[in-house]
Amino acid sequence: MRNNAHNSFRTLVWYASIAALFSLLVIRLSWIQLRQGLQFVQAADDNRYFTHQLPAPRGLIFDRYNDAIAWNERSYAQLEDVTALFPTSKAIDRESALQLLASDSAQVSTKYQRVVAMPAALSPVVGYVGDVTAEDLVKNPSLGYQDVLGKIGLEKIFNSTLQGKNGQDVYEINAFGQRQRIFKHTAPIIGQSIQTSLDPFLSQVAFDALGDKKGAAVIVDTATGEILALVNKPSFDAQILNTKPLSDAEKKQNQQTIQSWFADPRQPFFNRALSGAYPPGSVFKMVTALAGLETKAFTPDTEVLDEGVLKVGEYSYGNWYFRQYGRTEGTLNLVRAIARSNDIYFYKVAEWAGPDAIASMARLLGFGKIIGVELGAENKGLVPDPTWKQQVLKEPWYLGNTYHYGIGQGDILVSPIQVAQYVQAIGNDGTMCSPHLTKNDQPTCHEVGLARENLDIVLEGMLQACSPGGTAYPFFPRNGERIEAVGPSASVKDMLVAGAVACKTGTAEFGAANHQGYRNTHGWFVALVEPTINVADVSEDEPESIAQIAPSATTDALRLEWLKRVKKQGFPSRLAIVVLVESDEAELYQEGSGDASPVAKSILDWIEGKPSLPLPPTIPQEGE
């Protein structure tokens, strides 16, 4: 009995175990079927389908005339195995691609490459694009491996706008991992376009006018702050960075070119117009003048005697005219002091106004601040004052610091774009409009609060600086003719409307003195002008697109295309022009009248259709 009971219990346990195991299998199968079935179906589909990304064409970048200055062109590659999931390919030209498309279109893969108009002049502003990097993927995991991103310039700042939305082809694949038919196609969506205020023709002219000099040129519409040209020299060619080479030889050549840019001590990728910080020299003297006038520290009629050197105790502060030519200029008022860029006068004005007033005026006119141009990487520069010097340098402020401050030397640092904003405000009756690159129907402008009579006095001095007896001798013939046409007693406004140029030259010392006591110098030139543009005889024909204009087009052909656009869409009435010419190892001493002002003259001559005549000889008493 006991054995039978024991056997029955063992049997019961065995059956119970079988039942429990079966129950577990049923539960597991139910879980797999009901709860995880979709996952396995999805996994099976993933093994069955392959998704190929279709990059979206980037949006276009337009100039002020609604012409594309950055656009897309197709590039082609021939696939070695059209059934492979990740086929190898080789780049081919358009003609070869068309032949293949006619016979076996599946062998041809198409992408887009970026093209920039007038790349030497526009590349630092427009920028270039490049492949996604590992760093990009870390920052944005949603990027695809075939995406391209803007690396610098407008391409980078507006990348999310320009990029568009990728499409895709979903392929069925067989058991061997080969592509079969397209199961689903989603077309890419082109990115949005942006319109800029840039004038590519004027940018190219400014670039050419700089010649082999190192520096920058900025041209701004004084009424709106729109930037027509933002040129840097030397530059680089975005096309080389945007383009996929067709051959190994071309690839090697491109790599060598790019390496040479990065190794170039002249820094072709450095945006001098925005990121540079330089002593302004004499183009800062209008700030000193306005600081003194607004605080009533002196009047326009206040006179100062120039004896060549101003002595304070054991220290001497000389005038450039005396240092270079051993001459003095006698008694001067403010207008004459601006025209002659007289250092002695501005030493005294700076002393009367004081460093805090000069610093306040500099900040009021936009120095020491980021403007917010749509490129980033701006240098805010430095506006020093006694508090700054004590806190940073742990030194007191001396009278000599004030003298140097008054003529734009010492610790003051500015960028060319800041100088352009400051000159724009003077030329716009004291209304400052932030320089900007994108078209905006409502520019950001504000009154800086300067008395109109003080601005007129400064403008009168600037007009005389570009007239016979001033410092900008390349403009003497032009201003002489324009002032004679309206009469010397005409108002400043009438002279500007007649096309006379209001300007200021500057030669800024920097660095340590050499064994002869000389420091290297940068050359500055700033101008306000209302150019005369004759479009009466220009045909009504539609202009060619920039993409159709041959790179070898003559200057006259380019200007004709520009005039067609100007006739159709207009041109700013008044321009602010800023030119900076840097010193380098080849040219240690660049100066305002002889090096920077001829660049502006070449630009203005082109705008007005005048031949660039040889400059008059440098007259010692009229150089600065």
C-alpha positions in Angstrom: 0.0 0.0 0.0 2.7 2.3 1.0 4.6 1.6 -2.3 1.4 2.2 -4.4 0.8 5.5 -2.6 4.4 6.6 -3.2 4.2 5.7 -6.9 0.9 7.6 -7.3 2.5 10.7 -5.7 5.5 10.5 -8.0 3.2 10.2 -11.0 1.2 13.1 -9.8 4.3 15.3 -9.4 5.5 14.2 -12.8 2.2 15.1 -14.5 2.1 18.4 -12.6 5.6 19.2 -13.8 4.7 18.5 -17.4 1.6 20.6 -17.0 3.6 23.5 -15.5 6.2 23.3 -18.3 3.5 23.2 -20.9 1.8 26.2 -19.3 5.0 28.1 -19.3 5.5 27.3 -23.0 1.9 28.4 -23.8 2.5 31.6 -21.8 5.8 32.3 -23.6 4.3 31.6 -27.0 1.4 33.8 -26.3 3.8 36.6 -25.1 5.9 36.2 -28.3 2.8 36.1 -30.5 0.7 38.7 -28.9 3.2 41.2 -27.4 6.4 40.8 -29.3 5.0 39.7 -32.7 5.1 43.3 -34.1 8.7 43.7 -33.1 9.7 40.5 -34.9 7.7 41.5 -37.9 9.5 44.8 -37.9 12.8 43.1 -37.6 12.0 40.8 -40.5 10.9 43.9 -42.5 14.2 45.6 -41.6 16.0 42.6 -43.1 13.8 42.8 -46.1 14.1 46.6 -46.8 17.0 49.0 -47.2 16.6 52.8 -47.0 18.7 55.0 -49.1 18.8 58.7 -48.2 18.2 61.3 -50.9 19.9 64.6 -49.8 17.8 67.7 -50.2 19.0 70.5 -52.4 20.0 73.5 -50.3 18.1 76.7 -50.6 19.6 79.4 -52.7 21.4 82.6 -51.5 20.3 85.6 -53.4 21.9 89.0 -53.8 20.2 92.4 -53.6 19.1 92.1 -57.3 17.4 88.7 -56.8 20.2 86.9 -58.5 21.5 83.7 -57.0 25.0 84.0 -55.7 25.1 80.5 -54.2 23.2 77.7 -55.9 23.3 74.0 -56.6 24.7 72.1 -59.5 24.4 68.4 -60.0 27.4 66.2 -59.7 27.4 62.6 -60.9 29.0 59.3 -60.0 29.0 55.9 -61.7 28.0 53.0 -59.4 30.1 49.8 -59.9 27.4 47.5 -58.6 23.9 48.8 -58.7 22.6 46.0 -56.5 25.0 46.5 -53.6 23.6 48.3 -50.5 26.7 50.5 -50.3 28.2 50.5 -53.8 31.5 51.9 -54.6 31.5 54.7 -57.2 33.7 57.0 -59.1 33.0 60.7 -60.0 32.1 61.3 -63.7 31.4 64.5 -65.6 28.1 65.6 -66.9 28.6 64.4 -70.5 29.5 60.9 -69.3 26.5 60.9 -67.0 24.1 61.8 -69.8 25.5 58.9 -71.9 24.9 56.5 -69.1 21.5 57.8 -68.3 20.5 57.1 -71.9 21.6 53.4 -71.7 21.5 52.4 -68.1 20.2 55.1 -65.7 20.6 52.8 -62.6 24.4 53.2 -62.9 24.2 56.9 -62.3 24.1 58.4 -58.8 23.3 62.2 -58.6 24.2 64.6 -55.8 24.4 68.4 -55.5 27.4 70.5 -55.1 27.4 74.1 -54.1 28.5 76.9 -56.5 29.4 80.4 -55.4 29.4 83.4 -57.7 32.6 85.5 -57.8 34.2 83.2 -55.2 37.3 85.2 -54.5 35.3 88.2 -53.4 32.2 86.5 -51.9 33.6 83.3 -50.3 34.4 84.8 -46.8 30.8 86.0 -46.6 28.8 83.3 -48.3 31.0 80.5 -46.9 31.2 76.9 -48.0 29.7 73.5 -47.2 31.2 70.2 -46.2 30.4 66.6 -45.2 29.1 65.7 -41.8 31.8 65.0 -39.3 31.8 62.8 -36.2 31.6 66.0 -34.1 28.6 67.1 -36.0 26.8 63.8 -35.4 27.5 64.1 -31.6 26.0 67.5 -31.6 23.0 66.5 -33.8 22.3 62.7 -33.9 19.5 63.3 -36.4 21.9 64.1 -39.2 22.5 61.6 -42.0 25.9 60.5 -43.2 25.1 62.0 -46.6 24.2 65.4 -45.3 26.3 68.5 -46.0 26.5 71.4 -43.6 27.5 75.0 -43.8 31.0 75.4 -42.3 31.4 79.2 -42.2 29.7 82.3 -43.4 26.0 82.6 -44.3 26.0 78.9 -45.2 26.7 78.1 -41.6 24.6 80.8 -39.9 21.5 79.9 -41.9 22.2 76.2 -42.3 18.9 75.1 -40.7 17.0 77.4 -43.1 19.0 76.4 -46.2 19.3 72.6 -45.5 15.8 71.4 -46.5 14.4 67.9 -45.7 16.0 64.7 -47.1 14.0 62.2 -49.1 14.5 58.5 -49.3 14.2 55.4 -51.5 13.2 52.3 -49.7 14.4 49.1 -51.6 13.4 45.5 -51.2 16.5 43.3 -50.7 16.9 39.6 -51.3 18.5 37.0 -49.2 21.9 37.9 -50.6 21.6 41.5 -49.4 21.1 42.9 -52.9 18.9 45.7 -53.8 15.7 44.8 -55.7 12.8 47.0 -56.7 12.0 50.4 -55.0 9.3 49.8 -52.5 8.7 53.4 -51.5 10.0 56.8 -52.8 9.8 60.0 -50.8 11.0 63.1 -52.7 13.4 65.5 -50.9 12.2 69.0 -50.1 14.5 71.8 -51.1 15.6 74.2 -48.4 14.4 77.7 -48.0 16.3 80.5 -49.7 17.6 83.7 -48.2 18.1 87.1 -49.8 21.0 89.3 -48.9 21.9 93.0 -49.4 25.1 92.1 -51.2 26.1 93.5 -54.5 28.4 90.9 -56.0 29.7 93.1 -58.8 30.7 95.9 -56.4 32.2 93.2 -54.1 34.4 92.0 -57.0 35.4 95.5 -57.8 36.4 96.2 -54.2 38.3 93.0 -54.1 40.2 93.8 -57.3 40.8 97.4 -56.1 42.7 96.1 -53.1 45.2 94.5 -55.5 47.9 92.5 -53.7 47.4 94.5 -50.5 46.3 92.8 -47.3 43.2 94.3 -45.8 39.4 94.8 -46.0 36.8 97.0 -47.7 33.3 97.6 -46.5 30.5 99.4 -48.4 27.3 100.3 -46.6 24.0 102.0 -47.6 23.9 105.0 -45.1 20.1 105.1 -45.2 19.5 101.5 -44.1 22.8 99.9 -42.9 22.6 97.3 -45.7 26.0 95.9 -46.5 26.7 96.0 -50.2 30.3 94.7 -50.0 32.3 93.0 -47.2 35.6 92.1 -48.7 38.7 90.6 -47.3 42.1 90.2 -48.9 43.7 87.7 -49.2 40.7 85.4 -49.6 40.0 81.7 -50.6 37.9 80.0 -53.2 34.9 78.2 -51.8 34.5 76.3 -55.0 37.5 74.2 -54.2 36.0 73.4 -50.8 32.5 72.7 -52.2 33.6 70.5 -55.2 34.3 66.8 -55.3 37.3 66.2 -57.6 36.8 64.0 -60.7 40.3 62.6 -60.6 43.0 61.7 -58.2 45.2 64.4 -59.7 42.5 67.0 -59.2 42.0 65.8 -55.6 45.7 66.1 -54.9 45.8 69.5 -56.4 42.8 70.7 -54.3 44.4 69.3 -51.1 47.6 71.1 -51.8 45.8 74.3 -52.4 43.8 74.0 -49.2 46.9 73.2 -47.2 48.6 76.3 -48.7 45.7 78.4 -47.5 46.0 77.2 -43.9 49.8 77.6 -44.0 49.7 81.1 -45.5 50.8 83.6 -42.8 48.5 86.2 -44.5 45.5 84.2 -43.1 43.1 84.0 -46.1 40.4 82.5 -43.8 40.6 85.4 -41.3 37.6 87.8 -41.8 39.4 91.1 -41.2 36.3 93.2 -41.7 34.5 91.5 -38.7 37.1 89.7 -36.6 40.0 92.1 -36.9 40.9 94.6 -34.1 43.1 97.6 -35.1 44.0 101.0 -33.7 41.9 103.4 -35.8 44.4 106.2 -36.0 43.1 109.5 -37.4 39.7 108.2 -38.6 38.9 108.3 -34.9 39.4 112.1 -34.7 35.7 112.7 -35.6 34.8 110.9 -32.4 37.1 113.2 -30.4 35.7 116.2 -32.1 32.1 115.2 -31.4 33.0 114.4 -27.8 34.3 117.9 -27.3 31.5 119.6 -29.2 28.7 117.8 -27.4 30.2 118.5 -24.0 30.8 122.1 -25.0 34.5 121.7 -24.1 35.3 123.9 -27.1 33.6 125.4 -30.2 34.2 125.0 -33.9 35.9 128.4 -33.9 38.3 127.5 -31.1 41.8 127.8 -32.5 45.0 126.0 -31.7 48.6 127.0 -32.7 50.5 124.2 -34.3 54.2 124.6 -33.6 55.1 121.1 -34.6 55.5 119.6 -31.1 53.4 119.9 -28.0 55.5 119.7 -24.9 54.3 118.6 -21.5 57.1 118.6 -19.0 59.8 116.2 -20.2 57.4 114.6 -22.8 56.9 115.7 -26.4 53.9 115.0 -28.6 54.5 115.8 -32.3 52.3 116.4 -35.3 52.7 113.9 -38.2 53.4 116.8 -40.6 56.3 118.0 -38.5 57.7 114.5 -38.0 57.6 113.6 -41.7 58.4 117.0 -43.3 59.6 119.3 -40.5 56.8 121.8 -41.2 54.1 123.4 -39.1 50.6 124.6 -40.0 50.1 127.7 -37.8 46.7 128.4 -36.3 43.8 126.0 -37.1 40.2 125.8 -36.3 38.2 122.5 -36.1 37.3 122.2 -39.8 40.9 122.9 -40.9 42.2 120.5 -38.3 40.0 117.6 -39.6 41.0 118.5 -43.2 44.7 118.4 -42.3 44.3 115.7 -39.7 46.3 117.9 -37.3 47.5 115.9 -34.3 48.3 119.0 -32.1 44.7 120.3 -32.4 43.3 116.9 -31.4 45.7 116.5 -28.5 44.2 119.7 -27.1 40.6 118.7 -27.9 41.1 115.4 -26.1 42.6 117.2 -23.1 39.6 119.6 -23.0 37.0 116.9 -23.4 38.7 114.3 -21.2 39.0 110.5 -21.7 35.7 109.6 -20.1 33.8 111.9 -22.6 35.8 110.4 -25.5 35.0 106.9 -24.3 31.3 107.7 -23.9 31.1 109.1 -27.4 33.0 106.1 -28.8 30.5 103.7 -27.2 27.6 105.9 -28.4 28.9 105.5 -31.9 29.0 101.7 -31.6 32.6 101.0 -30.6 33.4 98.4 -28.0 30.2 96.4 -28.8 29.1 93.5 -31.0 27.0 94.8 -33.9 25.3 91.5 -34.7 26.2 91.1 -38.4 24.8 87.8 -39.6 28.1 86.0 -39.7 29.2 85.8 -36.1 32.9 85.9 -35.0 32.8 89.7 -34.5 35.5 91.3 -32.5 34.0 93.9 -30.2 37.3 95.7 -29.9 38.3 97.9 -26.9 37.2 101.3 -25.7 39.6 102.2 -22.8 39.0 104.7 -20.1 40.8 105.5 -16.8 38.7 102.9 -14.8 39.6 100.2 -17.3 43.3 101.0 -17.2 43.4 100.9 -13.4 41.5 97.7 -13.2 43.2 95.8 -16.0 46.7 97.2 -16.3 46.9 98.4 -12.6 48.2 101.7 -13.8 46.8 105.3 -13.5 45.7 107.2 -16.6 48.1 110.0 -17.6 47.7 113.0 -19.8 49.8 111.4 -22.5 47.2 108.6 -22.6 44.5 111.2 -23.3 46.6 112.7 -26.1 47.1 109.3 -27.8 43.4 108.5 -27.3 42.4 111.8 -29.1 44.2 110.7 -32.3 43.0 107.1 -32.2 46.1 105.6 -30.8 47.0 103.9 -27.5 44.8 101.1 -26.4 41.7 101.8 -28.5 40.9 98.9 -30.9 38.2 98.8 -33.6 37.0 96.6 -36.5 36.4 97.8 -40.0 32.6 97.0 -39.7 32.5 99.2 -36.5 34.1 102.0 -38.4 31.6 101.6 -41.2 28.7 101.8 -38.7 30.2 105.0 -37.2 30.7 106.6 -40.6 27.2 105.6 -41.6 25.7 107.4 -38.6 27.6 110.6 -39.4 26.4 110.4 -43.0 22.8 109.6 -42.0 22.2 112.8 -39.9 23.0 111.0 -36.6 20.7 108.0 -37.2 22.6 104.8 -36.7 21.5 101.7 -38.6 23.1 98.4 -37.7 25.0 97.0 -40.6 23.4 93.8 -41.9 23.7 91.3 -44.7 20.1 90.1 -45.1 17.4 92.1 -46.7 15.1 93.7 -44.2 12.2 96.0 -44.9 12.5 97.4 -41.4 16.2 98.0 -40.6 17.3 98.5 -37.0 18.0 102.2 -36.7 18.0 104.6 -33.8 19.0 108.3 -33.1 22.3 108.6 -31.4 21.3 112.1 -30.1 24.0 114.3 -31.7 23.3 117.9 -32.5 22.9 118.5 -36.3 25.2 121.5 -36.3 28.0 119.4 -34.8 27.6 116.7 -37.4 27.6 119.4 -40.2 30.8 120.8 -38.8 32.5 117.4 -38.9 31.2 116.7 -42.4 32.6 120.1 -43.6 36.0 119.1 -42.3 35.6 115.7 -44.0 34.7 117.4 -47.3 37.8 119.5 -47.0 39.9 116.4 -46.3 39.1 115.2 -49.8 39.5 118.6 -51.4 42.7 120.5 -52.4 44.6 121.3 -49.3 43.4 118.3 -47.4 45.1 114.9 -47.0 43.3 112.6 -49.4 45.1 113.9 -52.5 43.7 111.2 -55.0 40.3 112.9 -54.6 41.4 116.5 -55.0 40.5 116.8 -58.8 37.0 115.3 -58.2 36.1 117.5 -55.2 37.6 120.5 -56.8 35.3 120.1 -59.8 32.2 119.3 -57.7 32.6 122.2 -55.3 33.3 124.6 -58.1 30.1 123.5 -59.8 27.9 124.3 -56.8 30.0 127.2 -55.4 32.3 127.2 -52.4 29.6 128.8 -50.3 27.1 126.0 -50.9 26.0 124.0 -47.9 27.5 120.7 -46.9 24.3 118.9 -48.0 24.4 120.6 -51.4 28.1 119.6 -51.9 27.3 115.9 -51.0 24.4 115.9 -53.4 26.6 117.3 -56.1 28.9 114.2 -55.6 31.7 115.7 -53.5 33.4 113.2 -51.3 33.5 113.7 -47.5 36.4 111.6 -46.2 39.1 111.0 -43.6 42.5 109.4 -43.9 44.2 107.6 -41.2 47.7 106.1 -40.5 47.6 104.0 -37.4 50.8 103.0 -35.6 51.0 99.7 -33.8 53.5 97.3 -32.2 57.0 98.1 -30.8 59.3 100.7 -32.3 62.2 99.6 -34.3 65.8 100.7 -33.8 65.1 103.9 -35.6 62.1 104.6 -33.5 59.4 103.9 -36.1 56.4 101.6 -35.7 54.6 99.7 -38.4 51.4 101.4 -39.7 48.1 100.4 -41.1 46.3 102.7 -43.6 42.7 103.7 -43.2 40.3 105.6 -45.4 36.6 106.4 -44.8 34.3 108.2 -47.1 30.7 109.4 -47.6 29.6 109.9 -51.2 26.6 110.1 -53.4 27.8 108.6 -56.7 26.5 109.7 -60.0 25.3 106.7 -62.0 24.1 107.3 -65.6 21.7 104.5 -66.7 19.8 106.6 -69.3 21.5 104.8 -72.2 21.4 101.3 -70.7 19.3 98.8 -72.6 16.0 97.4 -71.2 17.2 93.9 -71.9 16.9 91.4 -69.1 20.3 90.9 -67.4 22.0 87.6 -67.6 22.2 85.6 -64.5 25.5 85.6 -62.7 25.8 81.9 -63.4 25.7 82.6 -67.1 28.4 85.3 -67.0 31.7 83.9 -68.1 34.6 84.2 -65.5 36.6 85.8 -68.3 34.1 88.6 -68.8 35.7 92.0 -69.2 35.3 94.8 -66.7 33.1 96.7 -69.2 30.9 93.6 -69.7 30.5 93.2 -66.0 29.6 96.8 -65.5 27.0 96.7 -68.2 25.3 93.7 -66.4 25.5 95.7 -63.2 24.0 98.8 -64.8 21.0 96.7 -66.1 20.3 95.7 -62.5 20.7 99.2 -61.2 18.4 100.6 -63.8 15.7 98.0 -63.0 16.0 97.9 -59.2 17.8 101.1 -58.1 20.9 101.8 -56.0 21.5 103.5 -52.7 21.8 107.3 -52.9 24.6 107.6 -50.4 27.4 105.2 -49.5 29.7 104.8 -46.6 33.0 103.3 -47.8 35.7 102.0 -45.4 39.1 100.7 -46.5 41.7 99.2 -44.3 45.2 98.3 -45.7 47.3 96.3 -43.3 51.0 96.5 -42.9 52.9 93.2 -43.5 56.5 92.1 -43.9 56.7 93.3 -47.4 55.2 96.7 -46.7 55.8 97.8 -43.1 54.3 101.3 -43.5 50.8 101.6 -45.1 49.1 104.9 -44.8 45.8 106.4 -45.5 46.2 108.9 -48.4 48.7 106.9 -50.5 47.6 103.3 -49.9 44.0 103.2 -48.6 42.3 106.1 -50.4 43.3 104.9 -54.0 41.4 101.7 -53.3 38.2 103.7 -52.6 38.9 105.9 -55.6 39.1 102.9 -57.9 35.7 101.6 -56.5 34.1 105.0 -57.0 35.5 105.4 -60.5 34.1 102.0 -61.5 30.6 102.9 -60.1 30.6 106.1 -62.1 32.1 104.6 -65.2 35.2 106.6 -65.2 38.6 105.3 -66.3 41.0 104.9 -63.4 43.5 107.6 -64.3 47.0 107.7 -62.8 47.0 109.4 -59.4 48.4 112.9 -59.0 51.9 112.9 -57.6 52.1 112.8 -53.8 52.6 116.3 -52.5 54.5 116.2 -49.2 52.3 118.8 -47.5 49.2 116.9 -48.4 49.9 113.4 -47.3 48.9 111.6 -44.1 
